[in-house]
Amino acid sequence: MLAYVEAKAIVGGTTSIQGSPPSNKPRDGWLVRNIDDETFGTGNPNLVYASVLTMKTAALGDRANKMRGSHSAFIYHCAEGQRGSVVAREFTDAEQAGCLQTRFIAVHTNAVDPAWYSDWTTQAGAIVWSPFSNLWLYGQTTDVPAARDAGISICLGSDWAPSGTKSIQGELKSARLTADAVGWALSDEDLVRMVTCQPGDVLNRAWQRQVGRLQPGAQADIVVIKAKQSAQPFSTIISSTEDAVDLVIVDGVPRYGTPQLTSDAISAATSLMEATLGAGTPAMTSLRVGTRSMRLLLIHSSDVPGLSEWSAVVDRLKEVRANPRREVEQAHAEYARWAGRLDDAEAPLRLALDMPTGIVPIGGLPKNLDDLVVPPLESLIHDEEWLASLIDRGFHRGLLDGLADYYG
């Protein structure tokens, strides 16, 4: 599942994601950079803290101390909802706990009074703007100009799959449509900076490593997008679809692209890849993305056996979907072999659902496992089926229908 999710990100030109489930090793964070778990070889797993759930005052105070004392960043889903609603208190609670610092990264904040952003100005951090999800769920979004006027860095993120776009490509287009509809003076360059140098600069405050910029000494995360001659670069990036992403390199390693470009890139980076992935040039697997046959690097020197081919990933997901009861029962039986002999923390398997903590599922499993239904596997790209789901749904009052002009 994680291989599929990261593939969906990378085919849209994404090089870093945030929010991958913890402790699902070794799969997560291989295709793309995992912001939560990145250590850059320091051995410090706490460069970035994150929480999707609302935190109590004491816990927020602890995160504030971590940001001050250890220079960690804190990503907090905060005040997501309609402006003036009760969830706006999440922002004021974070402020009272001392979290409004330069390494505080608030996701959403669309429920807060824009005037409150001035309280953050002296130590301005960042806001992750998710226009598609906000408009889909609430019919309104973050006041980006007010936040920018307060000196807060704005980054774009697609929130999550149920109410977001499939990748940052979709979010760029949603941001363009939103800014045009409400009359915000945001240029194409402004928007592209929200997915490149601005998030890179913000993360650099904790990582002490530069991403999001093409400069000496920065992490080599590079995306190559096909453009017409004499095309304007920033508008080209915003209007590009998955069919225009020709190559994605993460930390100098070619991870995805056309057969020709990935072959050329691997030849140029053989020594670096051997140092990163082990001896020998790794083989890339083939996958169909839209109208093109592409290549993807799934393997690693200590990878899960049998999942180096894309077809195996898809087949495994289909196998689980076809008979979820069997999979749950097999998982319980596998876990039972360790029960009583190992502490739960040491056991190689734990079955948990839904909650971001990975500990307590919402509602748990049904008593009758035959009632389990796994939704169909979605496409990797913004396709016609996805576009059709926009019409007459959500609270965006048709504003997001303009995505069809990009993807239709």
Backbone torsions as a table, in degrees:
resi	resn	phi	psi	omega
1	MET	NA	-43.8	-179.9
2	LEU	-66.4	-36.2	176.0
3	ALA	-61.0	-41.3	-179.3
4	TYR	-66.7	-43.3	-179.1
5	VAL	-63.3	-44.9	-179.5
6	GLU	-68.8	-32.3	175.2
7	ALA	-64.3	-39.7	178.1
8	LYS	-61.6	-35.9	177.7
9	ALA	-69.0	-46.4	-171.1
10	ILE	-72.0	-30.4	179.0
11	VAL	-68.7	-17.6	174.3
12	GLY	-95.9	12.5	176.6
13	GLY	84.3	12.6	179.8
14	THR	-81.5	133.1	177.9
15	THR	-109.4	-14.8	179.9
16	SER	-140.1	138.4	175.8
17	ILE	-128.3	161.0	178.4
18	GLN	-134.0	136.2	176.7
19	GLY	110.0	9.9	176.2
20	SER	-66.4	141.9	-177.7
21	PRO	-58.0	141.5	-178.7
22	PRO	-73.5	153.3	170.0
23	SER	66.0	18.1	173.3
24	ASN	-95.6	69.1	-177.9
25	LYS	-95.9	150.5	6.0
26	PRO	-99.8	13.3	-169.7
27	ARG	-74.5	-46.1	-170.7
28	ASP	-72.8	144.6	176.8
29	GLY	82.1	20.2	179.2
30	TRP	-103.8	-46.3	178.7
31	LEU	-70.0	-43.1	179.6
32	VAL	-129.1	163.7	-179.5
33	ARG	-71.0	130.2	178.6
34	ASN	-97.8	108.7	-173.8
35	ILE	-60.9	-39.4	-177.1
36	ASP	-63.3	-38.1	-169.4
37	ASP	-106.9	-1.0	-177.2
38	GLU	-65.0	129.7	179.0
39	THR	-121.5	-14.5	-177.4
40	PHE	54.0	33.7	176.4
41	GLY	77.2	7.4	-178.6
42	THR	-79.8	-19.5	-174.5
43	GLY	79.3	0.7	179.3
44	ASN	-94.7	107.7	-177.6
45	PRO	-81.7	1.2	-173.0
46	ASN	-115.2	35.5	174.2
47	LEU	-69.0	-31.9	-179.7
48	VAL	-134.5	123.4	171.7
49	TYR	-98.4	153.5	-180.0
50	ALA	-149.9	149.5	174.4
51	SER	-150.5	128.9	173.0
52	VAL	-89.4	-31.7	-178.3
53	LEU	-82.8	151.3	176.5
54	THR	-65.0	131.6	-178.0
55	MET	-103.8	149.7	178.2
56	LYS	-79.6	166.8	-173.0
57	THR	-56.5	-44.0	-178.1
58	ALA	-62.6	-41.4	-179.8
59	ALA	-68.2	-38.6	176.5
60	LEU	-64.6	-38.9	177.0
61	GLY	-62.5	-37.5	177.3
62	ASP	-63.8	-42.2	177.9
63	ARG	-65.4	-36.9	177.7
64	ALA	-62.4	-41.1	178.0
65	ASN	-66.4	-37.2	178.2
66	LYS	-63.4	-41.7	179.9
67	MET	-65.0	-37.7	-179.9
68	ARG	-75.1	-43.0	-170.3
69	GLY	-87.1	-38.2	-174.9
70	SER	-113.8	5.1	178.3
71	HIS	61.7	28.1	176.1
72	SER	-79.0	155.2	171.7
73	ALA	-94.8	156.4	179.3
74	PHE	-133.3	113.6	177.8
75	ILE	-97.9	120.7	-171.5
76	TYR	-132.9	119.1	173.3
77	HIS	-70.9	113.7	-162.2
78	CYS	-138.6	129.9	172.6
79	ALA	54.4	50.8	177.1
80	GLU	-92.5	114.5	179.8
81	GLY	161.3	-164.7	-179.7
82	GLN	-80.5	146.3	-175.9
83	ARG	-59.2	132.9	179.1
84	GLY	87.5	-3.2	179.9
85	SER	-78.1	172.7	-173.8
86	VAL	-63.1	-26.2	-177.3
87	VAL	-68.9	-12.3	175.5
88	ALA	-60.5	-22.5	179.4
89	ARG	-63.9	-22.6	178.2
90	GLU	-61.0	-34.7	178.6
91	PHE	-72.0	-45.4	-179.8
92	THR	-67.8	-33.8	175.4
93	ASP	-63.8	-41.9	177.6
94	ALA	-63.6	-38.4	178.6
95	GLU	-65.1	-46.5	-178.5
96	GLN	-64.9	-26.4	178.6
97	ALA	-82.7	-3.4	178.0
98	GLY	88.6	20.1	-175.6
99	CYS	-82.2	-15.3	-175.6
100	LEU	-74.8	80.3	-178.4
101	GLN	-125.9	177.9	-176.3
102	THR	-69.5	-23.9	-179.5
103	ARG	-101.9	15.1	174.2
104	PHE	-90.0	125.9	-178.4
105	ILE	-120.3	105.5	-176.7
106	ALA	-95.1	122.4	177.8
107	VAL	-88.4	122.8	176.9
108	HIS	89.7	-92.4	-172.7
109	THR	58.0	23.4	-178.6
110	ASN	-73.5	-8.3	179.0
111	ALA	-91.0	-8.8	-173.3
112	VAL	-84.6	156.9	170.3
113	ASP	-68.9	123.2	-177.6
114	PRO	-54.6	-25.4	179.4
115	ALA	-64.8	-22.7	-178.5
116	TRP	-67.7	-21.9	-177.7
117	TYR	-61.0	-25.2	-179.4
118	SER	-63.7	-24.0	178.2
119	ASP	-67.7	-14.5	-175.4
120	TRP	-101.6	-4.5	-168.5
121	THR	-60.2	-41.3	-174.3
122	THR	-68.1	-27.1	175.9
123	GLN	-130.2	52.2	-171.2
124	ALA	-60.7	130.5	176.4
125	GLY	-104.0	-125.2	-174.7
126	ALA	-143.5	153.9	172.4
127	ILE	-121.7	135.3	173.3
128	VAL	-96.4	114.3	-176.3
129	TRP	-92.7	127.3	178.7
130	SER	-124.8	76.8	-172.4
131	PRO	-61.1	-39.9	-178.1
132	PHE	-62.5	-52.8	-178.2
133	SER	-61.0	-43.0	-179.9
134	ASN	-60.2	-47.6	-178.4
135	LEU	-69.9	-36.3	-179.9
136	TRP	-64.1	-41.7	-174.4
137	LEU	-90.7	-34.1	-168.7
138	TYR	-126.2	-11.7	180.0
139	GLY	76.1	7.7	177.5
140	GLN	-153.2	163.8	-175.6
141	THR	-141.5	-179.3	-177.4
142	THR	-59.4	140.0	175.3
143	ASP	-79.3	87.0	-174.0
144	VAL	-63.8	-45.6	179.2
145	PRO	-58.7	-39.2	179.2
146	ALA	-64.2	-41.5	179.0
147	ALA	-65.8	-41.8	179.0
148	ARG	-64.8	-38.7	178.3
149	ASP	-62.4	-28.5	178.9
150	ALA	-83.0	0.2	178.5
151	GLY	87.3	9.9	-178.4
152	ILE	-83.0	133.6	177.1
153	SER	-74.0	138.2	179.7
154	ILE	-110.2	127.1	175.8
155	CYS	-119.2	152.3	178.2
156	LEU	-102.6	138.0	175.0
157	GLY	-146.9	149.3	-174.7
158	SER	-90.8	14.5	176.2
159	ASP	63.1	-97.9	-178.8
160	TRP	-152.9	167.4	-171.5
161	ALA	-62.6	-41.4	-175.1
162	PRO	-59.8	-31.9	-178.1
163	SER	-132.1	16.1	-178.4
164	GLY	-119.9	179.4	174.5
165	THR	-79.4	171.1	-175.3
166	LYS	-77.1	-23.9	-180.0
167	SER	-161.2	178.8	-178.2
168	ILE	-64.5	-23.3	174.9
169	GLN	-58.1	-45.2	179.5
170	GLY	-66.9	-33.4	-178.5
171	GLU	-72.4	-34.5	175.3
172	LEU	-59.3	-42.2	-179.7
173	LYS	-69.1	-39.6	177.6
174	SER	-63.3	-39.1	177.9
175	ALA	-65.5	-40.3	178.3
176	ARG	-63.0	-45.4	178.8
177	LEU	-62.8	-41.8	-179.1
178	THR	-65.3	-48.7	-178.8
179	ALA	-60.8	-41.4	179.4
180	ASP	-66.5	-38.1	-176.2
181	ALA	-68.9	-35.6	-176.6
182	VAL	-101.2	-1.2	175.1
183	GLY	80.7	27.6	176.9
184	TRP	-79.3	138.5	-179.2
185	ALA	-85.3	71.2	177.8
186	LEU	-114.5	117.3	-179.8
187	SER	-79.0	167.7	174.9
188	ASP	-60.1	-37.7	177.8
189	GLU	-63.8	-40.6	177.3
190	ASP	-55.9	-44.5	-176.9
191	LEU	-69.2	-41.9	-179.8
192	VAL	-64.3	-36.1	176.8
193	ARG	-62.4	-25.9	179.9
194	MET	-72.4	-12.0	178.2
195	VAL	-117.9	5.2	-178.8
196	THR	-127.4	-93.4	-170.7
197	CYS	-70.5	-33.7	-177.3
198	GLN	-67.2	-51.3	174.5
199	PRO	-62.7	-33.4	177.9
200	GLY	-64.2	-42.2	179.4
201	ASP	-65.8	-38.9	-179.1
202	VAL	-66.0	-45.5	179.7
203	LEU	-67.2	-29.2	178.7
204	ASN	-60.6	-26.4	179.4
205	ARG	-63.5	-28.5	177.6
206	ALA	-102.2	-41.1	-175.2
207	TRP	-75.2	-28.6	-169.9
208	GLN	57.2	31.9	175.5
209	ARG	-139.1	132.3	-178.0
210	GLN	-87.9	127.2	169.1
211	VAL	-124.6	168.5	175.8
212	GLY	79.6	5.7	178.3
213	ARG	-136.0	142.0	174.7
214	LEU	-92.2	91.0	-177.5
215	GLN	-153.3	156.8	179.4
216	PRO	-57.6	136.1	177.4
217	GLY	88.4	-11.3	179.2
218	ALA	-80.8	159.0	174.2
219	GLN	-65.1	135.5	-173.7
220	ALA	-83.9	70.2	172.0
221	ASP	-99.4	111.7	-170.0
222	ILE	-133.8	137.7	175.3
223	VAL	-122.0	131.2	177.5
224	VAL	-108.0	119.9	-178.2
225	ILE	-115.6	129.9	-179.9
226	LYS	-69.9	132.6	-178.3
227	ALA	-136.8	155.6	174.0
228	LYS	-76.6	153.6	177.8
229	GLN	-60.8	141.4	179.2
230	SER	66.6	10.6	178.4
231	ALA	-71.3	149.6	175.4
232	GLN	-73.0	126.6	-170.9
233	PRO	-62.5	-44.0	-173.7
234	PHE	-73.5	-39.6	176.8
235	SER	-67.7	-32.3	176.6
236	THR	-63.2	-42.8	179.5
237	ILE	-62.8	-43.8	-177.5
238	ILE	-66.6	-39.9	-176.7
239	SER	-84.8	-7.6	-176.0
240	SER	-67.2	148.4	175.3
241	THR	-114.3	-179.0	-179.7
242	GLU	-59.7	-28.3	179.1
243	ASP	-68.5	-11.1	-179.4
244	ALA	-100.6	-8.0	-179.7
245	VAL	-82.4	107.3	-174.0
246	ASP	-96.0	-24.0	-178.0
247	LEU	-160.7	137.2	173.8
248	VAL	-129.0	123.6	178.8
249	ILE	-117.0	129.5	178.2
250	VAL	-120.0	118.7	-179.4
251	ASP	55.2	39.8	176.8
252	GLY	83.4	-5.3	-177.5
253	VAL	-102.6	122.0	175.7
254	PRO	-64.7	121.7	-176.4
255	ARG	-110.0	-26.4	-173.6
256	TYR	-159.2	146.3	174.6
257	GLY	161.8	-171.4	177.2
258	THR	-69.9	156.5	179.3
259	PRO	-55.4	-42.1	-176.9
260	GLN	-68.8	-48.4	-176.6
261	LEU	-68.7	-37.9	178.4
262	THR	-67.2	-37.5	177.2
263	SER	-63.5	-45.2	179.1
264	ASP	-63.5	-42.5	-177.3
265	ALA	-67.2	-39.1	178.8
266	ILE	-64.7	-41.8	178.7
267	SER	-60.3	-38.0	-178.3
268	ALA	-77.0	-21.0	-173.3
269	ALA	-119.3	24.1	-174.9
270	THR	-57.6	-47.9	-177.1
271	SER	-64.8	-39.4	177.8
272	LEU	-65.4	-41.4	-178.9
273	MET	-66.8	-37.2	177.9
274	GLU	-65.5	-36.4	177.9
275	ALA	-68.6	-32.0	-177.0
276	THR	-88.0	-42.6	-171.0
277	LEU	-108.6	-6.7	-176.9
278	GLY	104.4	171.8	-174.8
279	ALA	-66.0	149.7	178.5
280	GLY	91.0	142.7	177.8
281	THR	-79.1	118.7	-177.1
282	PRO	-69.1	147.5	177.9
283	ALA	-85.8	142.4	177.1
284	MET	-97.8	150.1	179.2
285	THR	-99.0	154.0	-179.3
286	SER	-93.0	144.2	173.0
287	LEU	-150.7	153.4	179.5
288	ARG	-95.0	124.9	177.8
289	VAL	-126.3	107.3	-176.3
290	GLY	63.4	-120.5	-178.0
291	THR	-96.0	1.2	-170.6
292	ARG	-117.5	150.1	170.1
293	SER	-92.2	119.7	-173.9
294	MET	-119.2	173.7	179.3
295	ARG	-122.3	143.1	-176.8
296	LEU	-138.0	137.2	178.0
297	LEU	-96.1	107.4	-178.2
298	LEU	-102.6	-18.7	-169.3
299	ILE	-91.4	163.8	177.0
300	HIS	-150.8	159.1	-175.9
301	SER	-60.5	-23.6	179.3
302	SER	-122.7	33.8	-174.1
303	ASP	-73.5	168.3	176.6
304	VAL	-69.0	124.8	-178.8
305	PRO	-60.1	141.2	173.8
306	GLY	88.2	-2.6	-178.8
307	LEU	-119.0	33.5	177.9
308	SER	-87.6	-11.8	178.6
309	GLU	-106.6	138.1	-178.9
310	TRP	-60.4	-37.9	-179.8
311	SER	-60.0	-34.1	179.2
312	ALA	-68.8	-36.5	177.3
313	VAL	-62.6	-48.3	-178.6
314	VAL	-65.4	-43.0	-179.5
315	ASP	-61.9	-39.2	-180.0
316	ARG	-66.0	-41.0	177.9
317	LEU	-64.1	-39.6	178.1
318	LYS	-67.7	-35.1	178.9
319	GLU	-63.7	-43.8	178.5
320	VAL	-65.6	-43.9	-178.9
321	ARG	-63.1	-34.5	-177.2
322	ALA	-68.3	-29.6	-177.1
323	ASN	-148.9	72.6	-178.1
324	PRO	-63.7	-31.3	179.1
325	ARG	-60.8	-46.1	-179.8
326	ARG	-60.1	-40.3	-178.2
327	GLU	-66.4	-40.5	178.7
328	VAL	-65.3	-44.5	-179.2
329	GLU	-64.6	-39.3	177.3
330	GLN	-66.1	-37.4	178.5
331	ALA	-65.2	-43.6	177.9
332	HIS	-62.7	-41.3	-179.2
333	ALA	-66.2	-38.9	178.5
334	GLU	-65.6	-42.0	178.5
335	TYR	-64.7	-37.4	-177.0
336	ALA	-61.7	-26.7	179.6
337	ARG	-65.3	-24.1	178.9
338	TRP	-100.6	-16.8	-176.8
339	ALA	-58.6	133.7	179.1
340	GLY	87.4	-16.5	179.9
341	ARG	-107.1	-22.3	-179.6
342	LEU	-132.1	149.7	170.4
343	ASP	-63.8	153.0	-179.0
344	ASP	-56.6	-36.4	-178.3
345	ALA	-67.4	-24.1	-177.7
346	GLU	-94.8	-15.4	-178.1
347	ALA	-65.3	140.7	-176.6
348	PRO	-75.7	-4.3	-178.3
349	LEU	-143.9	136.4	169.0
350	ARG	-142.2	132.3	179.9
351	LEU	-95.3	120.1	179.3
352	ALA	-146.7	151.7	-175.0
353	LEU	-126.3	150.7	158.9
354	ASP	68.2	-60.9	-168.8
355	MET	-66.2	143.3	-179.6
356	PRO	-59.6	-25.3	178.9
357	THR	-72.9	-18.5	-177.3
358	GLY	71.7	15.1	-175.9
359	ILE	-111.7	-53.7	-173.6
360	VAL	-114.2	115.0	179.2
361	PRO	-74.5	152.0	175.1
362	ILE	-75.8	110.9	177.4
363	GLY	80.7	-18.3	-179.4
364	GLY	71.2	-172.5	177.9
365	LEU	-78.2	149.4	175.7
366	PRO	-66.4	153.0	178.8
367	LYS	-61.5	-37.3	177.3
368	ASN	-99.2	107.5	-176.4
369	LEU	-65.9	-15.2	175.5
370	ASP	-69.6	-14.5	178.2
371	ASP	-80.7	-8.2	179.1
372	LEU	-68.8	129.9	177.1
373	VAL	-131.4	124.3	176.7
374	VAL	-97.6	126.2	-178.4
375	PRO	-59.9	158.6	178.0
376	PRO	-61.2	152.8	178.3
377	LEU	-72.3	122.8	-178.1
378	GLU	-80.6	159.3	176.9
379	SER	-66.9	156.6	175.6
380	LEU	-74.0	-17.7	-170.6
381	ILE	-120.8	167.7	174.3
382	HIS	-77.8	89.1	-173.7
383	ASP	-101.3	-175.6	-177.4
384	GLU	-61.7	-37.4	179.0
385	GLU	-63.2	-42.3	178.7
386	TRP	-65.8	-43.1	179.1
387	LEU	-61.9	-39.4	-179.0
388	ALA	-62.6	-27.6	-179.3
389	SER	-72.1	-12.5	-179.5
390	LEU	-77.5	-33.5	-169.8
391	ILE	-69.7	128.6	176.7
392	ASP	59.1	29.6	176.2
393	ARG	-135.0	158.9	179.2
394	GLY	75.4	-174.6	-175.6
395	PHE	-114.2	21.2	-174.7
396	HIS	-85.7	-2.7	177.1
397	ARG	52.6	37.8	174.6
398	GLY	85.1	-4.6	-176.5
399	LEU	-61.0	-38.3	-176.6
400	LEU	-81.2	-5.0	176.9
401	ASP	-60.7	-22.7	179.7
402	GLY	-64.1	-12.2	176.4
403	LEU	-63.1	-24.1	178.0
404	ALA	-63.8	-26.9	177.4
405	ASP	-67.6	-26.1	177.4
406	TYR	-87.7	-41.2	-171.8
407	TYR	-105.2	-14.9	-174.9
408	GLY	-69.6	NA	NA
